[in-house]
Amino acid sequence: MPLFALIIIPSLVGVLLISSISWRLFGPAVEKSSEVALSVMEEMIKTTGSEALRYPLAVGDEESIKRIVAAMASNDLVFAVQVEDAEGDVVARAQNSNLPIEEGIRLIEYREKLFIEAAVDGLFEDEVGDKTVYVGMALYQLSPHVLTKEKERLVSEFRAMIVVLLLLGLLVILMAMRILWKSVSSITHALGRIAEGESGVEVSSDPFVSEFDVITRGVNQLSTNLDIARDRQGRAVTELEEAVERAVQSDRETRSFYEMATREIAKPVMQVVELLKLNQKGGSEQVDPQLILDNAERVKLSVLAMLGKLSDARGEEVENEIELGDYFDLLEGLYRPRFEVKRLGYFVEAKGSAEQAKYKIDVRTLDVVLEKLLENSLKFTPEGEVRVHWRVIKREGSEDLLTITVRDNGLGIEAENLERVFERYSHFELEEGAHPGSGLGLYIARELIQRQGGSLEVVSQAGVGSEFTVELPIQRGGKLIEEKYDVKGKIALIVGSSDNERHVLEDYLSHYEMVNLHSDTAIEALTVLAEHEVDVLLVDESIEDIDVDGFVPEARKRQENMYIVVLSENDADEDEDYTTIRKPLGKAEVIELLRRMTIKRSSGVDYRLIERLEAKKGKGKT
């Protein structure tokens, strides 16, 4: 509001000053014209003694009327003359040029008209040609109150003109004020928005007056500079936040690194230490040095993987000649308990015909790779199964190719994560309650396989599962000499085993041309024993209808010389009536079973007695 008053007050003062000057200039002219009119009236009264002036007129024609009117208008006491006929039409009019009204004032209108009337008692005839001339009187009336009223009218009109001028001036001021106020308010509003931190503020230069153009450009430049400054400040804040986030992330990764190092390194190191302590004690059973070396190698691989220097692990590659069927049988037996704890299905199967041949393989590398893949499947498979398939593809002119697939129906991997699944420290969603690993497992596995000239690839779909495929070139080793067992045509009765265990036994026993029978219950088995001669009886301790201790004597009554094996989940002391083998069964356990059967039959010695004696001897040593 102070700005509004500063602009409007000088403008009003200017309008009033102009009005005052106008009154000073035009006022005297009005007064002078009025005074002249009054003085004329006074002279007329003095001369005639009346307010009316009468002049005899000889009216003959229009020309004569005009001459008479002109003569009357030259009288110093007359302002103007106007003559009308009887019908009211103007015949002639004239103005006294010796008495001009001041500039800007029009002639006074006289309220009484100048007219001609016939004077009966003053009538005479004058022959002018063939016309009759009448003599009458012309009445010209000029009243003082008419002049006073006219003066008042003129003054009133002049005052009205001054008021109109004043109003026009105010209107011009208001219009100017509107432009100025709009300009000022736009600028102040823009400055207010800038002060509140708004970006992109710009003031339009139209309809500003030129004096505000500089201010407008200044405000716009100020807004632009502030936007640039805010943008720079925003980028600086963003960079600072990113730096802080990187620092926090680095701290998290450092903490995660130490936690992971504790899990991945401390445990294997402690195992190595404990194994070395056992050897130092010099007990009867020394720890296999290879076991210690394997654990030490795992520690080495984990450390090098953490440092990103796994390529430095160029230690001596140890190639072993192994029979792949035996290797994968051991792999199945080694991991089965862990899968059973999680109630997951676990199957290791050979694809195609499993040729009995030896191959040169770096077993230590293959152990580490399959360990990483199976550990991964355990973590990411809440329920379902894991299947390991393997086969050897023969290739002409080059090494054979060992192909291993590890397939699960677990959580799977999102498509966008497949590219970085083999990167160091890659972590993905685990089932609830599971602990994340080091993020090095798959990285180590691929590096080791590639170092052997092989490959490790993955196909996965979120919510469906994953399939990892290992391809590893292998060399054929020496010819496998298969041990011969004289069991062809022998009959084996399998009682109460699960379908999977029964299939394993049947596959191995059929390989040696044994005849396989099976019974689901103990009662059914006793019936079979009564009808068929059986060489070996394999009974699962989990049979439901009769416990093992009750079943074995009944079976022995029916066939005294058959070889009885109890399949148990726990180690147990040997009984004089049967041999105990721990589940799950693999090829090694079946071969040991065949070896015992062969020794018993070929030597005629009661092998159960030998086993009891060996067991007692072992207890005496400890």
BAPALUM-643558 format. One record per atom (N, C-alpha, C): x, y, z. Coordinates in steps of 0.05 Angstrom, whole numbers, plus 5000, padded with zeros to 4 digits. Example, Ala and Ser with C-alpha at 12.3 -4.5 7.8 and 13.67 -1.06 7.14 Angstrom:
// residues 2
526448865156
524649105156
526449345156
525749555142
527349795143
525850015157
***
This chain:
// residues 622
501649765000
500050005000
501750265000
503950285014
505650525012
506350594983
506950384967
507650434939
505250544924
502850444930
500350554917
499950844924
500250914950
499951194958
502051374945
504551274943
506651424931
506051494902
504651324888
504051364860
501451534856
499351494872
496751614868
496651904878
497951964900
497752234912
498952444894
501352414883
502352614864
500552654840
499352444830
497652464807
495152624813
493952584836
491552744844
492353034848
494553084860
495453364863
495853494836
496853354817
497253464790
494553534777
492553364780
489953414768
488653664781
488853684807
487753914821
489154174812
491754154809
493254394800
492454484772
492054294754
491154354727
488354484728
486554374744
483854494747
483954774757
485654824776
485855094788
486955294767
488955214752
490055384731
487855444710
486355244702
484155284682
482155484692
481455464718
479455654729
480555934729
483155964735
484356224735
484456354707
484756194687
484956294659
482256354648
480256184651
477656214638
475656374655
476156384681
474256534698
473956824691
476156974687
475957264680
474457304654
474757134634
473357164609
470357154613
469456964630
466556944635
465557194650
467157274670
466357514685
466157764667
468157794649
468158024631
465858034612
465157804600
462857794582
460257864597
460057774621
457657834637
457558124644
459758244650
459858534657
459058704633
460058624609
459358774585
456358764580
455258524583
452358504579
450758674598
451558684623
450158844643
450359144637
452759224629
453159514622
451359594599
451159424579
449459474556
446559514565
445759334583
442959354592
442459614607
444459684623
444159944637
443860174618
445460184597
445260404578
442560414564
441560174557
438960154544
436760264562
436960204587
434860304606
435060604609
437460704611
437860994614
436761144589
437061024566
436361164541
433261154537
432060934541
429260894534
427460904558
428560854581
426960844605
425260594605
425960414589
424360164588
426259934582
425259694587
426959464581
426659374552
424859514537
424359444510
425159664491
426259604469
427059784448
425159744424
424059974414
422159954392
423260114369
423159994346
424060124321
421860094301
421060314288
419160284267
420460154242
419059974230
420159834207
418259874183
419359934160
417859944135
418459674121
416559504122
416959234111
415959234083
417659194065
416759174037
417458904026
419958824026
420758564016
423058464034
424058244026
426058104042
428658264042
429358384020
431858534019
431858774037
429558904038
429359134055
429459054084
428358824090
428458714118
431358664126
432858554108
435658494114
437258744119
436658964103
438059214107
437459334134
434859324141
434059434166
435359284189
435359014187
436558854209
439458914211
440858944188
443759004189
444259274202
442459464196
442759734208
442359714238
440459564247
439959534276
442359394289
443459204276
445659054288
448159224292
448259454277
450559634280
450359824303
448059814316
447659984339
449359884362
450560074375
452459994397
450959874420
448259904421
446759804443
445559534437
446059424414
444759174406
446958964401
446358734412
448258504408
447558364382
444958304379
444158154355
441258204349
440458164324
437658214315
436857964300
434357884305
433157664290
430257734284
429457724259
426757804250
425357554239
422857524248
421257304239
418657424228
417457294210
414857374200
412657274218
410257314209
407957244226
407756944230
408756804211
408556504214
410856394230
412656554239
414856464256
417356394241
417356424215
419756364199
421756594201
424256534203
426356734205
426656874178
426557134179
426857294155
429757384152
430857484175
433557584174
434757574203
437457554205
438757564231
441557694226
442457824247
445057954245
446257974273
449058014274
450458024300
452158274300
452258404322
453858654325
456758574326
458258654306
461158584305
462758754324
461658974334
463159144352
463059044381
461258864386
461058754414
461558444413
464058354408
464558064407
464557934435
463557714437
463657564463
466357424464
467457414488
470157304491
470357014479
472756964471
473356704458
472556474476
471256284464
470356044479
467556074489
466156314486
463356344496
461556394472
459456244470
457656284447
455756524453
454456614432
452656844435
450356784453
449456984467
447256944486
444656904470
443156704479
440556664467
438456834482
437056994467
435057164480
432357024480
431157044503
428756884507
426257014492
426357284488
424157414474
424957454445
423357354427
424057374399
423557654388
425057734368
424557984353
422557924331
420258054332
418257994312
416958254301
415458234280
414158464267
411158434271
409958644280
406958644282
405858904270
403558884260
402259124247
401059304268
401759564266
400659764285
398259904271
395959844281
393559934267
393460244266
394160364290
393960644291
396460774279
398360624271
400760744259
401060654230
398760554218
398960444191
398760664170
400560644150
400260824128
401260674103
400460774081
401160644056
403160814040
405060684030
407060814014
407460643989
406960783967
407160633942
410060613934
410860373934
413660323924
413260123901
413160233879
412560063857
409659973860
409259713856
406559613858
406159473885
407959523905
407759393930
406659583951
405459453971
404459603994
406359574017
407259784029
409159774051
407659814076
408059654095
406759674121
408859784141
407959944158
409660054179
408859914205
410759804217
410159674243
412459734262
412559574283
414659604304
416159344308
418659374311
420359134317
420959144347
420358934360
420758924389
423358754395
425158874409
427658744416
427858764446
427758534460
427658544489
430258424500
431458574519
433858484532
433558524562
433058314578
432458334606
434858284624
435258434646
437558384664
437558094676
435257994683
435157724695
435957514675
435457574649
436357384628
439357374627
440657614629
443557624629
444757484653
443557534676
444557404701
444257094700
442057014690
441556724687
443556604667
444056754646
445956654626
448756634638
449456834655
452056814668
452256574685
450156524700
450156284718
450356034702
448956034678
449155794662
452055754651
453255974643
455955944633
457855854654
457555964678
459355884700
458855584707
456255504707
455655224713
456855044692
456555124666
457754954646
460754934648
462055164656
464955164659
465754984682
464254994704
464854814726
464454524718
462354474703
461854194694
464254104677
465254294660
467554224644
469954154661
470354314682
472654264700
472353984714
469853924722
469353664734
469853434715
468953484690
469453274669
472453234665
473853474664
476753454661
478053304684
477053364708
478053224732
477552924731
475052854723
474452564721
476152424699
476452574677
478152454656
481052414666
481952614681
484652584692
484852354711
482752324728
482752094747
482751834731
481051824710
480951574694
483651504682
485051714671
487651664660
489551564682
489351694706
491151604728
490551324736
487951254737
487250974745
488250774724
487950844699
488950664678
492050634681
493350854685
496250844689
496950674714
495350734735
495750584760
495350284756
493250214740
492749934735
495249804722
496349944702
498649834688
501049814708
501450034723
503650034742
503249824763
500749814774
500249624795
500549334786
499549284761
499849014750
502848944747
504349144738
507249094735
508549044761
508049214781
509249184807
508448924820
505748864819
504848624833
505948374819
506248374792
507448144779
510348104788
511748324790
514548304798
514748204827
513148334845
513248244873
512347954877
510247874861
509347604862
511547404853
512847484832
515047314822
517347294843
517947524855
520047524876
519147344900
516547354906
515547184928
515846894921
515146814897
515446534888
518346454889
520146634880
523046574881
523946534910
522946704928
523646684956
522646424969
520446324959
519346064969
520845824957
522645874938
524245654927
523245534902
521245664890
520145564865
522045604842
522145414824
523945424801
522445504776
523945604756
522845674730
521045914731
521346104749
519746344751
520546544730
518646654715
519246844694
517047054693
517847314691
515947534690
515747624661
513147644651
512747744623
513148044622
514348134601
514948424598
512548584587
510448454578
508148584567
505848574588
504548784595
504549054584
506149254600
508449204608
510049374626
510949624611
511249834626
512450074615
515450044614
516650214599
519550184594
521150194619
520250364639
521750384664
521950124679
519949954675
519949694689
521449474674
522249534649
523449334633
526049234645
527649424656
530149354669
529649174693
527649254709
526949094733
526048814724
524448804703
523448544694
525748364685
527548484669
529848324660
531548234684
531848414704
533348344728
532148114743
529448124746
528047914761
528247644746
527947654719
528147414703
531047294705
533047474704
535747384706
536347264734
535147394754
535447294782
534147014784
531746984772
530546724773
532146514758
533346584735
535046394720
537446324737
538746524749
541146464765
540446294789
538146344801
537346174824
536845894815
535545864792
535045584781
537645444776
539545584765
542145454760
543445384786
543345574806
544545514832
543145284845
540445274844
539045054856
539744784842
539944794816
540644554801
543344454809
545244634811
547944554820
547844454849
546344594866
546044494893
544844224894
542644184877
541343914877
543243694868
544843764847
546743554838
548843504860
549743714873
551643674895
550543504917
548043564924
546743404946
546443114937
545543084911
545242804901
547942654901
550042794892
552642664893
553542604921
552842784940
553542734968
552042494978
549442484972
547842264981
548841994969
549542004943
550641764931
553241684944
554941884950
557441814964
556941694991
554941815006
554341695032
553241415029
551441375008
550341115003
552540914996
554441004980
556640824973
558340754997
558640965015
560240905039
558740705057
556040745059
554440565076
554540285063
554240275036
554340015022
557039885026
559140045024
561839935028
562139825056
560939975076
561139875103
559539615106
557139605094
555639355095
557139125082
558339185058
559838975045
562238885061
563539075075
565739005091
564938825114
562638905127
561638735149
560838465139
559438465115
558638215103
561038045096
563138175087
565638035080
566837885104
566938035126
568037915150
566337685161
563637735160
561837515169
562137275150
562237325124
562537105105
565136965109
567237125113
569937005117
569836825141
568436905162
568236735186
566936475179
564736485163
563336235156
564936065137
566036195116
567236045094
570135955100
571536095118
574336035123
574735915150
573536035170
574135945198
573335645202
571035565191
570235295196
572135095182
572835125156
574734935145
577434945159
578335185167
580935205181
580835045207
578635075222
578434925247
578334625242
577034545220
577034255214
579934155208
581434315193
584234235188
585834215213
585334415231
586834415257
586134165273
583534105274
582733875290
583833615278
583833595251
585033355239
588033325245
589433555244
592233545251
592733465280
590933565297
591233485326
590833185329
588933075314
588532785316
591032625308
592332715287
594832585278
597032615298
597132855311
599232895331
598932725355
596432645362
596032475385
597232195380
597632125355
598831865349
597031625356
594431655352
592531445359
592831215339
591231005344
591330775327
590330825299
588531025296
587331085270
588331365262
590131385244
591231635234
589331745213
589032015213
587332145193
588732145166
587232085145
588332075118
589332355111
591932385105
593032655098
591632785075
590532625057
589032735034
586632895043
585332805064
583032945075
583833225085
586133235098
587133485108
587833675085
589133565064
589733725041
587233825026
585233665025
582733745012
581433985027
581333975053
580234195069
581934445066
584634415066
586334645062
585934765034
585534605014
585134704987
582534864986
580434775000
577934925001
578335205013
579835215034
580435475047
581935655027
583835535013
585435684994
583635804972
581835634961
580035724940
578235954949
577235924974
575436134984
576836404987
579336394998
580836635002
581436764975
582436614956
583036724930
580636834916
578336704919
575836804907
575037064919
575337094945
574737354959
576437574948
578937514943
580837724933
580637754903
578937604889
578737634860
581237524846
582637344858
585137234846
584936934844
582636834837
582236544835
584036434813
584736594794
586436504772
589236434782
589936534806
592636474818
592736194829
590436064832
590335794844
591235594823
593735604816
594835434795
596435204807
595435104829
596834894843
596834644825
598234444834
598534194819
595734064816
595034004791
592533874786
592933564788
591433444805
591733164811
589533014795
590332854776
588432704761
588332414772
585932324777
585432054787
584031894766
584631644765
583131464747
580931344764
578431414756
576131324772
574031204753
572431044765
570030934751
567731124758
566631254738
564631464743
562231354758
561331114752
559131004767
559630994797
562030904805
562730894833
562731184845
563831374829
564031644839
561231764845
559331724827
556731844831
555131684851
555731424855
554531284877
555331404904
557931454906
558931584931
557731864935
557432004913
556232274914
553332254925
551832064916
549132024925
549031964955
550731774963
550731704991
551631925009
553532085000
554632305016
552532515022
550832585003
549032815007
546232725014
545532475012
542732395017
541832465045
543332425066
542332505093
541532795094
543032975082
542433255084
539833325069
539333195047
536833235032
534433115047
534932895061
532732765076
531932935100
533933075112
533333255134
531333475125
531633575102
529733775091
527333655077
527133385078
524933245065
524733305035
527033305022
527233344994
527933084979
526733044956
527532824940
530332864928
531832644927
534632674917
535332434900
535932474875
536432254857
539032314840
540732104839
543032124822
542831894801
542731964776
542131764755
544031804732
544731574719
546331584695
544431584671
545031754652
543431764627
544831594606
543231424594
544331244574
545731004588
547230854573
548530624584
551030704598
551330624623
553730694639
555930494633
557730564616
559930384609
561830354632
562630114637
564530054658
567330114648
568230364653
570830454643
571930654663
574530684663
575830884681
576531124664
576431364678
577031614665
578931774683
580731924670
582532104685
581132364691
580732424716
579232664724
580632784748
580633054749
581533194773
579233184793
579232974809
576932914827
576533144847
578733264856
578533484876
576933714864
577533784839
576034004826
573033924823
572533684813
569833594809
568333584836
569633514857
568333504884
567433784891
569233984888
568534264896
566234364879
566334314853
564234424835
561434304843
561334034846
558733914852
557933984880
559834024898
559034114925
557634384924
558734574908
557534844906
554734824893
554434654873
551834634860
549734504878
550534294892
548634164910
547934334934
549934484945
549334674966
547434884957
547734974933
545935174922
543135064920
542834824910
540134694908
538834664935
540434594955
539334564982
538234824993
539635044987
538835304997
536235404984
536135364958
534035494942
531735304935
531535074948
529234894943
527834834969
525734994975
524234955000
522934685001
521934584979
520634334977
520734224948
520533964946
520733854919
523033654917
524633674896
526733474892
529033594877
531333454879
533733524864
534633274849
535133304823
536033074807
538733134795
540632944797
543232964784
543332754763
543732844738
544032664715
546832694704
548032464696
550732474684
550932284661
552632344643
553132164621
555832244608
556932054593
559432104579
558832094549
559532314535
559132334506
561832284492
561932074476
564432004462
564732184438
567232284434
567732464412
570132364396
569832334371
572032244354
574232454351
576632374355
578932554351
579432744373
577932724395
578432894418
577532754443
577832894466
577132774491
574132724493
573332534509
570532494514
569532724531
566932764532
565732984546
563832884568
564432954593
562732884616
560733104619
558133034618
556033234621
554533164647
554233364664
552833334690
550733554692
548233484698
546133684702
545133654731
544833874744
543633884771
541134054769
538833924771
536234054766
534634044791
533334274798
531534284821
529034424813
526934404830
524434544825
523934744848
526134894854
526035084876
525135364868
526335564880
525435844876
526035944848
528135844836
528935954809
530236224811
530936324788
532436584787
531036764768
530637024776
529437224758
531237254733
529837324710
531337344685
533537554686
532937784700
534937994701
537337924718
537137714734
539437634751
541137414739
540237294716
541737074705
544537154696
544837414687
547437494676
549437514699
548637574723
550537614745
550537384765
549337154758
549136944777
551936824783
553836854764
556536744768
558436954777
557437194784
559237404794
559837364823
562037484832
562737474860
560637624877
560137514900
558337634920
555537674910
554637504892
551837524882
550037384903
548037524912
546137424931
543337444920
541737234925
538937224916
537137144939
534537164934
532537114955
532636824964
532736784990
532736525002
530036465014
529536205020
527136145035
527336265063
525136305076
525036445102
526636285123
528436425137
530036305158
532636205149
533136205123
535736105112
537836325114
540336245118
542536425120
543836465092
544336705084
545536745058
548436645058
549336555035
552036455033
553936685027
556336605019
558436805013
558036944987
556436834969
556236944942
558636864925
560136674933
562536584919
562336314906
560336154914
560135874907
560135834877
558135964863
557935924834
560336054819
561336274830
563636394818
566036204819
566536074842
568735884844
568235654826
565835544825
565235314809
565835364779
564835594769
565335644740
568335694735
569735834752
572535884748
574035614747
573435434765
574835174766
574235014741
571735014732
571034854709
572334974684
572235234681
573535364658
576535314658
577735304681
580635254682
581234974672
579334784674
579634514664
578834494634
578134724622
577234724594
574334654590
572834664612
569934604610
568234844612
565634804617
563735034619
561634964640
560535184651
558335164670
556235364662
553835274656
551635444647
549135394664
547235584663
544835564678
542435644661
540235494665
537635564654
535735574678
534235794681
532535814705
530135984699
528035934715
525536094713
524536134741
523936384748
523036444775
520436284782
520436154805
518136004813
517935724801
519735654783
519635394770
522035224778
524435344778
526835194786
529135264768
531435134773
533935194759
535234924749
536734954728
538234724718
541034824711
543034714725
545834784720
547134544704
548534614683
549734414666
552834444666
554234234673
557134224673
558034054649
559834164633
561034014612
564034014616
565233774619
568033754626
569433544608
571533624593
573033434577
574433234595
574332984589
575632774605
577132584587
579232464597
580832274582
580231994592
580031804573
579531524581
582031414594
581731284616
584031164630
584530874622
585830734641
586330454636
583830294636
583930054626
581629884624
580729794651
578129814656
577029734682
576929434684
578129334705
578029044710
575928994730
573828884722
571528834740
571928574755
571528594781
571828354798
569528164793
570127914791
568127714786
567127594812
564527564813
563227444836
561427214826
561726984839
560226744831
557426754843
555826934832
553026954843
551026934821
551826854797
549926834775
547726634782
545226724778
542926554783
542126534812
543626664830
542826664858
540326834862
538826754882
536226894887
536527074911
535627324908
535627514930
532727594935
532027604961
529327694969
529627954985
528328164974
528528434987
525828475001
526028545027
523528565043
523428845055
521128985050
520429225065
521929475057
523629475036
525129715028
523429905012
524330155013
522930354997
523430294967
521730414951
522030374922
524730444911
525830674921
528430764911
530630574919
530630494944
532730304953
532530034939
530029954936
529629694922
530629704893
530129934879
531029954852
534129954851
535430084870
538330094871
539429804874
538329664893
539229384897
538729214873
536329234861
535729064838
537529134814
538229384810
539929464788
542729334791
543829354815
546529244820
546528944819
544528824832
544528524833
543928414805
542228544790
541628454763
544128464745
545828664751
548328684735
550028434737
549828304761
551328044765
549527804760
547327844746
545527634737
544227484761
543627624782
542127504804
539227544799
537627364811
534727374808
533627524833
531927714828
530927884850
527927834855
527327794881
524627774890
524227994911
521728074915
521228274936
518528234949
518428304974
515928284990
515628545005
513228645007
512728895021
512628855051
511728615060
511328565089
512928315097
513228285124
514728055135
513027805131
510427825135
508627585131
508827485103
508727665083
508927585055
511727455050
513827565062
516527455059
516727165070
515527115093
515626845104
514226645086
512126735073
510726565053
512526495030
513926695020
515826654997
518026465006
519126495030
521326325039
520326035042
517825995047
516825725050
516525595022
516325755001
515825644975
518325644957
520225834961
522525854944
525125854960
527125734948
529825744960
531026014955
532026144975
533126414974
536026394984
537926534969
540726534976
541426764995
540126994990
540727225008
538027375013
537627435039
535227575048
536127855057
535028065044
535628335051
533028455063
533028515088
530628615102
531128885114
529329065109
529429335121
528529335149
529929465167
529229455195
526629595201
525529745181
523129905186
520629755178
520729485174
518329335168
516429365192
513829375185
511829455205
510429215219
509929005204
508228795216
509728625236
512328585233
513928435252
516628575255
517528605280
520128735283
522328545274
524728655269
526928505257
527728275275
527928325301
528828115320
526827875320
524327925314
522427705313
522327575286
522827735265
522727625238
525027445231
527527525238
529927375230
529827085240
529127025265
529026745274
526926585258
524626715252
522626575236
523626515208
525026705196
526126655170
528326445170
529926445191
532026245194
530925965197
528525935210
527325675212
526625555185
525825735166
524925635140
527325575122
529425725124
531825675107
534225745124
535525545133
537725575153
540225695141
540925635116
543525705105
543525965089
541326095086
541426345071
542826575086
543926765070
545426985081
543427215087
543327305112
541327515120
542827775125
541727985112
542828265115
540528445124
541028595146
539128795156
540029065147
538229205133
538829485124
537929675145
539829825157
539329995180
540230285174
538930475187
539830755185
542030815204
542530645224
544630685244
546630455244
549030525253
550930315257
550130145281
550529885279
549729705301
551729475303
551829355326
553529125330
552528895314
554328735304
553528495288
552128295306
550028175295
548627965308
549527695296
549427485312
550327225301
548627115279
546127215277
544327115256
544227295231
545327535231
545227705207
547427915208
547828035184
549728245181
548228515177
549228725188
547928985186
549529165166
548029285147
549229475129
547629735131
549129955133
547830215137
546730325110
544330435112
543130565088
544230855086
544130985064
543130875038
545230695025
544230515008
545930324995
547030454969
549530394964
550830474939
552230234927
553630284906
555030064893
557129934911
558430104926
560630004944
559429804964
557129884976
555829704996
554929444983
553829454959
552929214946
555229034939
557429154929
559828994922
560928854947
561029004969
561928884995
560128655003
557528684999
555628475005
556228224987
556728264962
557328044943
559927904951
561828074959
564427954967
564127774991
562527855010
562127695034
560627435027
558627465010
557127225001
559027024987
560727134970
562526954955
564526814973
565626974992
567626855011
566226635027
563926675036
562526485052
562026225037
561126255012
560426014997
562825864987
564926014980
567325874969
569025744990
569125855014
570825745035
569325555053
566725565052
565125395070
565325485099
566425715104
566825815131
564425995138
563525985162
561326155171
562426435174
561726595154
562926865153
561827045176
559526965187
558527115209
560327085233
561526845237
563326805259
565826975256
566826985231
569227145226
568727435232
566327535224
565627815229
565527875259
564427685274
564227725303
567027725316
568727545306
571427545317
572927795311
572627895286
573928145279
572928385295
570328385300
569128595316
570228595344
570428345356
571428325384
574328415384
575928335364
578728405363
579028715362
577328845346
577429135344
576829265370
574829155385
574129275411
576329235431
577829005429
580028965448
582229165444
582729245419
584829445413
584129715424
581629795422
580930055431
580630075461
***
